Amino acid sequence: MHSASEQTDGTGGTDRGRPGEPAAPEEHAYPDHWEADVVLRDGGTARIRPITADDADRLVSFYEQVSDESKYYRFFAPYPRLSAKDVHRFTHHDFVDRVGLAATVGGEFIATVRYDRIDDRGRPATTPADEAEVAFLVQDAHQGRGVASALLEHIAAVARERGIRRFAAEVLPANTKMIKVFTDAGYTQKRSFEDGSVRLHLDLEPTDRSLAVQRAREQRAEARSVQRLLAPGAVAVVGAGRTPGGVGRTVLKNLLGAGFTGRVYAVNPALDAGTTELDGVPAFPSVSAIGAPVDLAIVAVPAERVPEVVADCGEHGVRGLVVLSAGYAESGPEGRERQRALVRQARSYGMRIIGPNAFGIINTAPDVRLDASLAPEMPAAGRIGLFTQSGAIGIALLAGLHRRGAGLSSFISAGNRADLSGNDLLQHWYDDPATDVVLLYLESIGNPRKFTRLARRTAAVKPVVVVKGARHSGSAPPGHRVPVTRVPHATVSALLRQAGVIRVDTVTELVDAGVLLAGQPLPAGPRVAILGNSESLGLLTYDACLTEGLRPQRPLDLTTAATPADFRDALAAALADDSCDAVVVNAIPWVGVQGTTEVLAASLREAVAGGGEAGAAKPVVVVHVEMGGLAEALSAATSTRPPGSRTRRPATTPAPRIPAGPGTPAPAASAPESSAPEVSAPEPPSPEPSAPDAPEGNAPERNIPAYPAAERAVRALAEAVRYGQWRRQAAEPGRVPEYDSIDEAGAAALIDRVLGERGAGQESRGVTLTTDEAGELLGRYGIALRPALPAPGPDEAALAAARLGYPVALKTTAPHLRHRPDLGGVRLDLATEEQLRTAYAELTEVLGKPEELQPVVQAMAPRGVDTVIRAAIDPAVGAVLSFGLSGAASELLGDTAHRLVPATDRDAAELVRSIRTAPLLFGWRGSAPVDTPALEELLLRVSRLVDDHPEIVSVVLEPAVVAPSGVSVLGAAVRLAPPAPTTDLGPRRLPSY
């Protein structure tokens, strides 16, 4: 066995004997689902695909560019060139027992990996042998980019698909980088030293550690790909017009007006002879003519010319594109195909795309100052990261935040988001030290499962606020490629809230929540103090607090004669009061001239600045009526930290743009106007992401947010309260309990048997289990289904009752009557055969013939509350566990709670308590409380069942009667289907096009 190494990334593996062994068996169909685009460690992209017989020339060219040292590590001997037999062997695979994958950039190989199935003696083998030798080779120019790690993830997934459970690799001891690739992957492994080489055995079953390693690599790579776009060293504007005006020239002017710290180039193939500058920057007919590195290209040319621009940029080594051009998927089928081709072409060169149909990007960091957008003005520097999929909404949000005195760290408007999406920005902002709050306007979510995972992780360290557009259109917006989901919008919203996302309904609410979270600390609880100079406004605020589930104190009326000093003293007292967690200040205009908005703002700032002396900081919001100047005055930064806390030094305020006249370059930067509000400088990078309310380190300066309506202020405050509570709970996550009574292997055998016998041709519809099969499957997980015996006639009903024992229930199972006791299809507490026969006659007389009603007899369960438990697999969201009370009323009101699977003990407890009808479970109006611990255990067992067996696409337990002691499952429906590929498991990959 032999192996090779990538010097700084680690490659290698095993390959028994020298190259040139006989060809593989007959090939199978080309597995195109193995093709994938991946983001590498440095933020660039590569394509991974199976190697085929057509790749002979590419393989030879690739091998010629590998150093002798890497070849030696690969084959344990000098091997300068591949023979014809070698080339044939390495390009001919059966895609089962012998598989080769290549990583490509620009259509050329940069790395390869292959496995050969072997038996227990290390000889070539076929199925059912479950071990394979693996070998890697990475071109020296691409070592250190994480190529081998990505290839290992994908070849391991391929091997598992083909029934291989272990990899074997033999590595030279000096090949430490190769050894590190294997050991860092997180798989269970064994290592031994034999005959001067290190022999490694990897168990390919994913582990918690291997999944954590994979996702950490994904986060670093995707964050780096965004950082490369937001902090380029050189930018080329392709399509900058020869005369002022137009999209390209506007972006060029904005870049210069923002004071971009890097190099700027203008590109236009139609430049007049002798023209070497536009707006004072070097101008060229193409990107390749620049003759210097270019990191980012802003593309503002007609859609039909974009492919030649992408090729020009790719050949020149440009790292990323912002495509402002329209005419893509938003314009119809032809544009949709043009968009697919754009993404494929850009990725073939290792470039990522923002757009097409994008509005642009902004980075306010003082060492970057990038404004590659069509925004009317550069926003002030601040702590908010903003992502939108709409240029128009982007303009509205930028303007709204500017009016409220809130600055941005970065802004991205991705248009059709054909490549870079909100998921990538979450990866970037997660550990971005310049961003404290994340605001997202989304019209579609391409990968909800991944978005929920990333949002949960990000929300654990900083707020994530989302407004979802296109909620009720029934389809994705034009240009957006998203998976079809069967989950209602309300369910998706509930799952986002479970992940810690602050879910709002309007752009106005997005701004309202954003300015509060960026400007104030998180409240420690729901207790709210209310003070102001208007009794009526105080009462409105009080009512709004109750509506939002807060706990308001009696409003303190300062009367209309209150002075700014009175406001200051009252606010200072409230901040020092341990009985409240937040303060709402109401203000109406004075009658006369005894006070001004500037004086009031200064008084409030003074109180807030000294509020830390009493202990923990508290959020303060202001509700004003017809006092527009107060909001502007309050936007000045105000610290809510105790005196003595260090604060950031103010950064230079971005200069306002000065439009350039014809032929006049826009100024790079100018001094700030004296009236411009002071902004806070970003904190220096730190190892761990800092939360907005973190007490240690440099305390950010805070703005006091002001709102023109009490309802808006309280709604934003309530979102902060709920988020703060979620953060505290997330610090102590629940656990997924283990139960000794679960027979996972027995359940798997039953599922395989049913799918094997009745699953052929049923992939789309699935297989519904019989009552007996459902009872057996549930029983494997400790869920007892109370038996029900068919009763096609009164005599059979009497025999069934005698077998089960009285009292019994008689109920219909016809689809139109199932779980509808309000329609009279159920008779309970039948204590004798006479009562049973009478009930049977009444049912058939009123509702129909027995063959239509399909009646059954079931032993009576203890009295309790009827509930329904559902678990379903959605192709976009994943497995979802749902709970509610049984009955038409709950269904009509949509009173159902949802959690993602696998559910924890905390999730189960919250499910039971989060529905509006939950009081019925806890002794409402004198009734006996039911056994909620037993109910929670049932929820957890259903969650575990669905999580262990992806073939279970639907489980419904209805009714599950929860009594004061125990829970009885009276009905169950289970549906199976071959598991569909998931969107957030397996090796990392970009969405396919």
MARKE-58132 format. One record per residue (C-alpha): z, x, y; residue in three letters. Coordinates in steps of 0.2 Angstrom, whole numbers, plus 5000, padded with zeros to 4 digits. Example, Ala and Ser with C-alpha at 12.3 -4.5 7.8 and 13.67 -1.06 7.14 Angstrom:
BEGIN
503950624978ala
503650684995ser
! end
This chain:
BEGIN
500050005000met
499650065017his
500050015035ser
499650045053ala
500550035069ser
500349985087glu
501150125097gln
502050015110thr
501949845103asp
502149875084gly
500749835071thr
500549875053gly
500849805037gly
500249835019thr
498549855011asp
498549914992arg
497350054989gly
496050125000arg
494750005009pro
493249954998gly
494049844985glu
492949704977pro
492549554988ala
493649404987ala
493349244977pro
492149104983glu
492549055001glu
493248885007his
492748795022ala
493048875039tyr
494848825045pro
494448785063asp
496248725066his
496848905064trp
495948945081glu
497148955095ala
497349025113asp
498949115116val
499749195131val
500249375129leu
501749465135arg
500949525151asp
500349345156gly
498549365150gly
497749265137thr
496849305120ala
496049195107arg
496649205089ile
495349145076arg
494849175058pro
493749325054ile
492049285046thr
490549365039ala
489749355056asp
491049475063asp
490449635055ala
489749715071asp
491249665081arg
492449745068leu
491449905068val
491549915087ser
493349875087phe
493750005074tyr
492850145084glu
493950115099gln
495550135089val
496450305090ser
496550425075asp
498450405075glu
498350215074ser
497050225060lys
498250345051tyr
499750225053tyr
498550095046arg
497950185030phe
499250325028phe
497850445029ala
496450505040pro
495050365040tyr
493850395054pro
492650255050arg
492350105040leu
491150105026ser
489949965022ala
491049905008lys
492549915020asp
491649805033val
491149675019his
492849665012arg
493749645029phe
492549515035thr
492349405019his
493849295015his
494149145005asp
495449075018phe
496749045004val
497149204994asp
496349325007arg
496449285025val
496049385041gly
496349335059leu
495749425075ala
496349425092ala
494849425105thr
494649445123val
492849425130gly
492249385113gly
492749565106glu
494149605094phe
495749685101ile
496749665086ala
496649605068thr
497849555054val
497549505036arg
498549455020tyr
498149475002asp
499049364989arg
499949464976ile
500949434960asp
502649494956asp
501949664951arg
500949684967gly
499249654960arg
497949534968pro
498349354963ala
497949174966thr
498949014968thr
500348984963pro
500849164967ala
501849144983asp
501949324990glu
500649425000ala
500349595008glu
500049595026val
499249725038ala
498949745056phe
497849845068leu
497849835087val
496649925098gln
497650065108asp
497049995125ala
497949825121his
499549895114gln
501149845122gly
500449665126arg
501349575112gly
499749555102val
500549595085ala
501949475088ser
500849335092ala
499749375077leu
501249385065leu
501749205071glu
500049145067his
499749235050ile
501449175044ala
500948995048ala
499349015039val
500249085024ala
501548945023arg
500048825024glu
499248905009arg
500848904999gly
501449085003ile
503249105005arg
503549295008arg
502649445016phe
502749625009ala
502349765021ala
502449955018glu
502650065034val
502850245038leu
504650285044pro
503850365060ala
503050195064asn
504650125072thr
503650005083lys
502849925068met
504549905060ile
505249835076lys
503949695076val
504449635059phe
506349655062thr
506249565079asp
505349415072ala
506949335066gly
506449305048tyr
507549335034thr
507149505027gln
507549645015lys
507149825018arg
507049975006ser
506450155006phe
505250204993glu
504150354990asp
504250415008gly
503950245016ser
504950085022val
504549935012arg
504949765020leu
505049595013his
505049445025leu
505449265020asp
504249155030leu
505349005030glu
505748975049pro
507549015054thr
508548965069asp
508349145075arg
506449155072ser
506248995082leu
507349065096ala
506349225096val
504749135097gln
505249025111arg
505949165121ala
504349265119arg
503449105124glu
504549085140gln
504249265145arg
502449265143ala
502049095151glu
503249135166ala
502349305168arg
500649215168ser
501249105182val
502049255192gln
500349345191arg
499549205200leu
500949185213leu
501149365217ala
499449445217pro
499149615225gly
497349565230ala
496549405232val
494649365233ala
494049195241val
492449155232val
491449035243gly
492049085260ala
490749015271gly
489749115284arg
490348995298thr
492048925301pro
492548765292gly
492348715274gly
493548735260val
493348925257gly
493448975275arg
494948865277thr
495848945263val
495449115270leu
496149065287lys
497749005279asn
497949165269leu
497849265285leu
498849145295gly
500249155282ala
500349345284gly
499849385265phe
500549555261thr
499149605249gly
497349635251arg
496149495255val
494249495252tyr
492949365256ala
491549335244val
489849245247asn
488249285239pro
487349215254ala
488049335266leu
486849385280asp
486149565279ala
487349685287gly
488849565287thr
490249665280thr
491749555287glu
492249375288leu
493849335299asp
494149515300gly
494249545281val
493049645270pro
491549525264ala
490549555248phe
489149465239pro
490149465223ser
491849505216val
491049645206ser
490449725222ala
492149745229ile
492449905220gly
494349875219ala
495549785208pro
495749595211val
497149495204asp
496749315210leu
495149235214ala
495149075224ile
493548985219val
492748865231ala
490948845226val
489948695219pro
490448655201ala
488748705195glu
488948885202arg
490748905195val
490248975178pro
489349125186glu
490849155197val
492049155182val
490949275173ala
490849395188asp
492749385189cys
493049405171gly
491949565170glu
492849635185his
494549605177gly
495249465188val
496849405181arg
496849225186gly
495849085195leu
496248945207val
494748825206val
494748715221leu
492948645216ser
492848465211ala
491548385200gly
492448405183tyr
493348285171ala
493848165186glu
491948135188ser
491548065171gly
490948125153pro
489748265160glu
491148335171gly
492348325156arg
491248435146glu
491048555161arg
492948565162gln
493048605144arg
491748745146ala
492648815161leu
494348835152val
493448915136arg
492549035147gln
494049085158ala
495149105142arg
493849215134ser
494149335148tyr
496049325146gly
496149225163met
497249075167arg
496648935178ile
497548825191ile
496348675193gly
494948625193pro
495048505208asn
496548595214ala
497348595231phe
498048775230gly
499648875228ile
500948945240ile
502249075238asn
503449095253thr
504349255247ala
504449375261pro
503649515251asp
502149405246val
501849265259arg
500449185250leu
499549025256asp
498049005245ala
497948815249ser
497248685260leu
498948635267ala
498848605286pro
500348725288glu
501348855279met
503048785273pro
504648865278ala
505448985265ala
506748895255gly
507548865238arg
506348725231ile
504948745219gly
503648605220leu
502348555208phe
501048415210thr
499448355201gln
498848275217ser
498248355233gly
498648205243ala
500348185236ile
500648375239gly
500248355257ile
501448205258ala
502848305250leu
502548455260leu
502648355276ala
504148255270gly
505148415265leu
504648495282his
505348345292arg
506948355282arg
507148545286gly
506948595267ala
506048755263gly
505048795248leu
505048945236ser
503348905229ser
502148765228phe
500748725216ile
499548585216ser
498548595199ala
497248455201gly
496648415184asn
497848545176arg
496548595163ala
497548745159asp
499148785169leu
500248635169ser
502048585174gly
502648655157asn
502148835163asp
502948805180leu
504548755171leu
504448925161gln
504249015178his
505648925188trp
506848935174tyr
507449105178asp
506649125195asp
508049185206pro
507149115222ala
507148935216thr
508748825215asp
507848655213val
506248605204val
505248455210leu
503848385200leu
502548255204tyr
501648215187leu
500248095184glu
500248135165ser
501248245153ile
500048335141gly
501448395129asn
502948275131pro
503948355117arg
503748535124lys
504048465142phe
505648385136thr
506248545128arg
505848655143leu
506548525155ala
508248525145arg
508348705146arg
507948725164thr
509048575169ala
510548665161ala
510448795176val
509548705190lys
509148525194pro
507348455189val
506848305198val
505248215192val
504248065198val
502948005187lys
501347925194gly
500047815184ala
501547735174arg
500747565172his
498847605171ser
498847615153gly
497847775153ser
497847945159ala
497147985176pro
495348045177pro
495248225172gly
496848235163his
496848265144arg
498448195136val
498948145118pro
499047955115val
500847895114thr
501447735107arg
503147755115val
503347645131pro
503547725148his
505347665148ala
505747755132thr
504947915139val
506047905155ser
507547875144ala
507148035134leu
506848135150leu
508548075157arg
509348135140gln
508548305143ala
509448315160gly
507948275171val
508348175187ile
507048035185arg
506547945201val
505247815204asp
504447855221thr
503948015231val
505147965244thr
506547965231glu
505948135226leu
506148205243val
507848115245asp
508548195230ala
507748365233gly
508448385250val
510248335244leu
510148455229leu
509448595238ala
510648575253gly
512348525245gln
513448565230pro
513548455215leu
514848325216pro
516348345203ala
516348155200gly
515947985206pro
517247955219arg
516547925236val
517347925253ala
516447825267ile
516747845285leu
515847805301gly
515747715317asn
514947555310ser
515947435299glu
514447345293ser
513547505289leu
515047555279gly
515047395269leu
513247415265leu
513647595259thr
515047525249tyr
513947395240asp
512647525237ala
513947635229cys
514447495217leu
512647455213thr
512347635208glu
513847645197gly
514947755209leu
516747725213arg
516847705232pro
518447715242gln
518747585256arg
517647625271pro
518547715285leu
517947625301asp
518147745316leu
517547605328thr
516047615340thr
517147715352ala
517347865340ala
516848025348thr
516048175339pro
517748255338ala
518348095328asp
516948115316phe
517448295314arg
519248265310asp
518848115299ala
517648215289leu
518748365288ala
520148255281ala
518948175268ala
518448355262leu
520248405260ala
520648245250asp
520848275232asp
520448095228ser
518648095233cys
517148195226asp
515848165239ala
515748095257val
514547975265val
514547985285val
513847835294asn
513247845312ala
512547725324ile
512047765342pro
513347765356trp
513347635370val
513347745385gly
513147935387val
514847995380gln
514048075365gly
512348155359thr
511548185343thr
511648375345glu
513548365348val
513848255333leu
512848365322ala
513848515328ala
515448425325ser
514948375307leu
514348555303arg
516048625310glu
516948505298ala
515848555283val
516048735287ala
517948725286gly
517948605272gly
518048745259gly
519848785264glu
520548645254ala
519648705238gly
518048655229ala
516548615240ala
515948425241lys
514248355245pro
514048275262val
512648155266val
512348065283val
511647885285val
511047865303his
510247715311val
508947745325glu
509647925328met
508048025322gly
508648175332gly
510248185321leu
509248225305ala
508348365314glu
509948435321ala
510848425304leu
509348525296ser
510148685303ala
510848775288ala
512748745286thr
513848835273ser
514948725262thr
515748875254arg
517548935258pro
517749055273pro
517549225267gly
516149195255ser
514649305258arg
513049215264thr
511249265263arg
510549355278arg
509249245287pro
507449285284ala
506149285297thr
505449115299thr
503649095294pro
502549085310ala
501548935314pro
499748945311arg
498648975326ile
496848905322pro
495549045324ala
494049015335gly
492349055330pro
492249235325gly
494049265329thr
495249315315pro
496749225313ala
498349315317pro
499349395302ala
501049335309ala
501949305325ser
503749295330ala
504549135326pro
504749005340glu
506448995347ser
506648815342ser
506248845324ala
507648805312pro
508448955303glu
508048975285val
508949065271ser
508349225263ala
508149215244pro
509449295233glu
509049455225pro
508549435207pro
509949425195ser
510049435176pro
510549245174glu
509749095183pro
510949035196ser
511448855198ala
511448775215pro
513248745214asp
513748915207ala
515348975215pro
515149155213glu
513949285221gly
513049255237asn
513349075243ala
511748995250pro
511848915267glu
511748725266arg
510848585276asn
511748415278ile
510448295272pro
510248135283ala
509447965278tyr
508847815288pro
509647695275ala
511247685266ala
510347635250glu
509247795250arg
510747905253ala
511847835240val
510447835227arg
510148015230ala
512048045229leu
512147945213ala
510748045205glu
511748205209ala
513348135202val
512448085185arg
511648255184tyr
513248345188gly
514048245173gln
512548295162trp
512848475167arg
514648475162arg
514248385145gln
512848505142ala
514048655143ala
514848585127glu
513348515117pro
513648405102gly
513348455084arg
512348385070val
513548345056pro
513348395038glu
513648265025tyr
514048305007asp
513348145000ser
511548185006ile
510248224992asp
508848295002glu
507848354986ala
507948184978gly
507348104993ala
505848224994ala
505448194976ala
505348004979leu
504248024994ile
503048144985asp
502948024971arg
502647874982val
501347964992leu
500548034977gly
500347864969glu
499947754983arg
499547864998gly
497747904994ala
496647845009gly
498147775018gln
498347915031glu
498047805046ser
499047655040arg
500347745029gly
501347665014val
502647535016thr
504047555003leu
504647414992thr
506347344995thr
506947444979asp
506047604985glu
506847585002ala
508547564995gly
508347714984glu
507747824998leu
509147765009leu
510447784996gly
509947974994arg
510647995012tyr
512247895009gly
511547735017ile
511947585006ala
510647435007leu
511547275002arg
510447204988pro
509447044991ala
508646944976leu
507046844977pro
507246654976ala
505546574973pro
506446414968gly
508146334969pro
508546374951asp
508146564954glu
509246554969ala
510646484959ala
510446624946leu
510346754960ala
511946694968ala
512846694951ala
512346874949arg
512946924966leu
514446814968gly
514846684980tyr
514846664995pro
513046704998val
511746695012ala
510046615010leu
508646685021lys
506846685023thr
505846855024thr
504146785030ala
503546895044pro
503546755057his
505346715053leu
506046885049arg
507546925059his
507446765069arg
509046665065pro
508746565080asp
507246485071leu
508346415057gly
507846535043gly
509546585039val
510946495030arg
512646585029leu
514346565020asp
513646465005leu
515146454994ala
514546344980thr
512946314970glu
512846134978glu
512946204995gln
511546334990leu
510446204983arg
510646094998thr
510246235010ala
508746275000tyr
508046105001ala
508346095020glu
507446265022leu
505846215012thr
505846035020glu
505946105038val
505046275038leu
503746265024gly
503446295005lys
504446434996pro
502846544994glu
502646535013glu
504546575017leu
504846705003gln
506746665003pro
508046784996val
509846774992val
511046904998gln
512946924996ala
513846885012met
514347035022ala
515947045033pro
515746965049arg
515347075064gly
514047115077val
512147115072asp
511347275077thr
509647355074val
509347545071ile
507547615072arg
506847785070ala
504947825073ala
503847975074ile
502747975090asp
501248095090pro
501648155107ala
503548135109val
504148175091gly
505448085082ala
506447955092val
508047865086leu
508347695094ser
509847575094phe
510147405101gly
510947235096leu
509847125085ser
509146965092gly
507846895104ala
508846915119ala
509047105118ser
507247125113glu
506647025128leu
507847115140leu
507347285133gly
509147325130asp
508847475118thr
509447655120ala
508447805113his
508847985108arg
507748125102leu
507948175083val
508948265077pro
510348175086ala
512048255088thr
513748165087asp
513748155106arg
512048075106asp
512647945093ala
514147905103ala
513147885119glu
511847775110leu
513147655105val
513947645123arg
512347655134ser
511647485130ile
512047345142arg
512747235128thr
513947375122ala
515547275127pro
515147165113leu
515547305101leu
517247345110phe
518147185110gly
517347085124trp
518246925129arg
519646945116gly
518446975101ser
518947115088ala
518247285091pro
517047345078val
517047505068asp
516047615080thr
516347775071pro
515547705055ala
514047645066leu
513947815074glu
513947895056glu
512547775051leu
511447825066leu
511748015062leu
511247985044arg
509647895049val
509248045061ser
509548165047arg
508348075035leu
506948075048val
507248245053asp
507248315035asp
505648225030his
504248215043pro
503248105030glu
504447955036ile
503547885051val
504647735053ser
506347665048val
507047505053val
508747445048leu
508947265053glu
510247185054pro
511547325052ala
513147215054val
514547315061val
516247235056ala
517947285062pro
517947395046ser
516347465040gly
514547425043val
513347335031ser
511447365031val
510647195026leu
508847235028gly
507747395029ala
505947435031ala
505247615028val
503447675030arg
502747845024leu
501247945029ala
500648125027pro
501448215041pro
500348245056ala
500248415065pro
501648425079thr
501348485096thr
502848595099asp
503148675082leu
502348815073gly
501548965082pro
501448965101arg
499748915107arg
498948845123leu
498248665123pro
496548675114ser
494948635123tyr
! end
